[in-house]
Amino acid sequence: MSRINSNRNYLITDAGLCLFVSHFHSILLRDQADLLEFGITADKIADLKALGDEFERIPQDTFYAADVMTATEEKNEKEAALKSTMLKMGRRVALKWGEKSSKYERFGMKGINRFSYAQFLSSARAAISFLNEMKSELAETGLTQQMIDDFEEICNDFENAKNKQTELNELRVNKTAERISKGNALFKIVSNYCSIGKTLYGKTEPAKYNDYMIYRKKRRKKDKAEADLNDAVSD
């Protein structure tokens, strides 16, 4: 699987960013008369809302991960079927010439459980060529042309399944990188607007100032417990 070279530039979750932008839009509309001094126009506020909506519509990684998982399961099934077929064909070669023969060596069974994908596929293709070459001599072991054709079809199925898994992995990586890029772009705009809002209201209107805070300090457990107790008493 390809590596994702992009990094998220924000600490909140994507869902948290979407929620903040949705609420933040109403804050910007409320304060747009003040924000105009810093070049934040009604059009820019609308553009931010559109970017937030677009970002929210990008599927989460779980959407693509599920497809990759399904493709991986299919690939594993095809791989198991190919290995089983190859082992059966190898048994025919062993019956005919013995496991220590040069022909068994040519068939390519040695180390099959340690093969990489490329090695396994290459060995399977070579084995099919070998069987076609020796099919008359292996006929006494029950080998038929149909068996060889079926072997080749199973080999093709495995190759196609592996290619599909690779393609879906690449799609997942690309979509994740796209989501990160768009999330970073959205967060950059939001951060700039928040900085402006804090500049405007930092010394005059604490309530509005808090509306421009993306990150909030977590209260200590003791403080939270005291707040909960006060709430209960006031109720």
Secondary structure as GFF3:
##gff-version 3
##sequence-region A 1 235
A	DSSP	alpha_helix	14	30	.	.	.	ID=ss1
A	DSSP	alpha_helix	32	35	.	.	.	ID=ss2
A	DSSP	three_ten_helix	36	38	.	.	.	ID=ss3
A	DSSP	alpha_helix	42	57	.	.	.	ID=ss4
A	DSSP	alpha_helix	61	97	.	.	.	ID=ss5
A	DSSP	alpha_helix	102	107	.	.	.	ID=ss6
A	DSSP	three_ten_helix	112	114	.	.	.	ID=ss7
A	DSSP	alpha_helix	117	138	.	.	.	ID=ss8
A	DSSP	three_ten_helix	139	141	.	.	.	ID=ss9
A	DSSP	alpha_helix	145	201	.	.	.	ID=ss10
A	DSSP	alpha_helix	206	211	.	.	.	ID=ss11
A	DSSP	alpha_helix	221	234	.	.	.	ID=ss12
###
